[in-house]
Amino acid sequence: MKNRLWIDFSKNRIMMDRTFAEKCCDTRSAEYEHLQRVRQDYPEFSVQRREIKKNTSKETYAGLTYGYMEHYIITHEEADTRAAVLAEYNELRLISECHKRSRRYPTIKKWFLAKYPQIAEFGMEKDQQGEIKMEVVSGGVEQLPTAS
């Protein structure tokens, strides 16, 4: 059973994962029956759904796909270096195939952003000290306060 229900004795709560919470909404399900038995055993405990902590400071690039990277290299690299850069990119892609799926894309993305930093800095402006003073926000640009 991948969906779980567990008891956190230190905080007096009954915890469940997302899948268990969805399945126990059906009053005819085994998960619902299991939850009711646990609630009878621990009536003073609160029932809570586990929430996964999200890294809000993580930089994401929704459109930065392998296809986009290849297209960008072909259209923005000089003609004399294009073949070498594409060969390096393809070699990295080939090497990444022997690694776990969760490690493949981040490695290629790191290489691509190091080679083309203008992609990561798109929409950002830097002041004379090199600090970013503009930030892209949901389709627009917002002026950030600067320290005087």
C-alpha positions as CSV (number, residue, x, y, z in Angstrom):
1,M,0.0,0.0,0.0
2,K,1.6,3.2,-1.1
3,N,-0.9,5.5,0.6
4,R,-0.2,5.9,4.3
5,L,-1.7,6.9,7.6
6,W,0.6,7.2,10.6
7,I,0.4,8.5,14.1
8,D,2.7,11.3,15.4
9,F,2.6,10.8,19.2
10,S,4.9,13.7,19.9
11,K,2.4,16.2,18.4
12,N,-0.8,14.3,19.1
13,R,-1.9,14.0,15.5
14,I,-2.9,11.4,12.9
15,M,-1.1,12.1,9.7
16,M,-2.0,11.0,6.1
17,D,-0.4,11.5,2.7
18,R,-2.3,13.0,-0.2
19,T,-3.3,9.7,-1.8
20,F,-4.7,8.4,1.5
21,A,-6.6,11.7,2.0
22,E,-8.2,11.4,-1.5
23,K,-9.2,7.8,-1.1
24,C,-10.6,8.2,2.4
25,C,-13.1,10.8,1.1
26,D,-15.1,7.8,-0.3
27,T,-17.0,6.5,2.8
28,R,-17.1,3.0,1.3
29,S,-13.3,2.7,0.9
30,A,-10.9,0.7,3.1
31,E,-9.0,3.9,3.8
32,Y,-12.1,5.5,5.3
33,E,-12.6,2.5,7.5
34,H,-9.0,2.5,8.6
35,L,-9.1,6.2,9.5
36,Q,-12.3,5.7,11.5
37,R,-10.7,2.8,13.5
38,V,-7.6,5.0,14.2
39,R,-9.8,8.0,15.3
40,Q,-11.6,5.7,17.7
41,D,-8.3,4.6,19.2
42,Y,-7.0,8.2,19.5
43,P,-10.1,10.5,19.8
44,E,-8.0,13.4,21.2
45,F,-5.6,13.4,18.2
46,S,-6.2,15.8,15.3
47,V,-6.2,14.5,11.7
48,Q,-3.9,16.3,9.3
49,R,-2.7,15.8,5.8
50,R,1.0,15.9,5.2
51,E,2.2,18.9,3.2
52,I,5.5,18.7,1.4
53,K,7.8,21.7,2.0
54,K,8.5,23.6,-1.2
55,N,11.6,25.6,-2.0
56,T,10.2,29.0,-2.9
57,S,13.6,30.4,-3.8
58,K,14.2,27.7,-6.4
59,E,14.8,29.2,-9.9
60,T,12.7,27.5,-12.5
61,Y,12.8,27.6,-16.3
62,A,9.5,26.2,-17.6
63,G,10.3,26.5,-21.3
64,L,13.9,25.4,-21.1
65,T,13.5,22.0,-22.8
66,Y,16.1,19.9,-24.6
67,G,14.6,21.0,-27.9
68,Y,14.8,24.7,-26.9
69,M,18.5,24.2,-25.9
70,E,19.3,22.6,-29.3
71,H,17.4,25.3,-31.2
72,Y,19.1,28.1,-29.2
73,I,22.6,26.7,-29.9
74,I,21.8,26.3,-33.6
75,T,20.4,29.9,-33.9
76,H,22.7,31.8,-31.6
77,E,26.1,30.1,-31.9
78,E,28.6,31.3,-34.4
79,A,28.8,29.1,-37.6
80,D,32.4,28.1,-36.9
81,T,31.7,27.0,-33.3
82,R,28.2,25.6,-33.7
83,A,29.2,22.1,-34.6
84,A,31.6,21.8,-31.7
85,V,29.0,23.1,-29.2
86,L,26.3,20.8,-30.5
87,A,28.8,17.9,-30.3
88,E,29.5,18.8,-26.7
89,Y,25.8,19.1,-26.0
90,N,25.0,15.7,-27.6
91,E,27.9,14.1,-25.7
92,L,26.5,15.4,-22.4
93,R,23.1,14.1,-23.4
94,L,24.6,10.7,-24.2
95,I,26.5,10.5,-21.0
96,S,23.5,11.5,-19.0
97,E,21.5,8.5,-20.3
98,C,23.4,6.2,-17.9
99,H,22.4,8.3,-14.9
100,K,19.2,8.4,-12.9
101,R,16.4,10.4,-14.6
102,S,16.4,12.9,-11.7
103,R,20.0,13.8,-12.4
104,R,19.9,14.0,-16.2
105,Y,18.1,17.3,-16.9
106,P,19.6,19.3,-14.0
107,T,23.1,18.5,-15.3
108,I,22.4,19.5,-18.9
109,K,20.5,22.7,-17.7
110,K,23.5,23.7,-15.5
111,W,25.9,23.3,-18.4
112,F,23.5,25.3,-20.7
113,L,23.0,28.1,-18.3
114,A,26.7,28.4,-17.6
115,K,27.4,28.5,-21.4
116,Y,24.6,31.0,-22.0
117,P,24.1,33.1,-18.9
118,Q,21.9,35.6,-20.8
119,I,19.1,33.0,-20.6
120,A,19.1,33.1,-16.8
121,E,19.4,36.9,-16.7
122,F,16.6,37.5,-19.2
123,G,14.3,40.2,-17.9
124,M,16.7,41.3,-15.2
125,E,18.7,44.5,-15.1
126,K,21.7,45.2,-13.0
127,D,22.7,48.6,-11.5
128,Q,26.2,50.0,-11.5
129,Q,27.2,47.8,-8.5
130,G,26.0,44.7,-10.4
131,E,23.0,44.1,-8.2
132,I,19.7,43.1,-9.9
133,K,17.2,45.9,-9.7
134,M,14.3,44.6,-11.9
135,E,12.4,41.4,-11.3
136,V,10.0,39.6,-13.6
137,V,6.7,39.0,-12.0
138,S,3.7,37.1,-13.6
139,G,3.9,38.6,-17.0
140,G,5.1,42.0,-16.0
141,V,8.1,43.8,-14.6
142,E,8.1,45.2,-11.1
143,Q,10.5,47.8,-9.9
144,L,12.2,46.6,-6.7
145,P,13.1,49.1,-4.0
146,T,16.8,50.1,-4.0
147,A,18.7,51.0,-0.9
148,S,20.0,54.6,-0.9
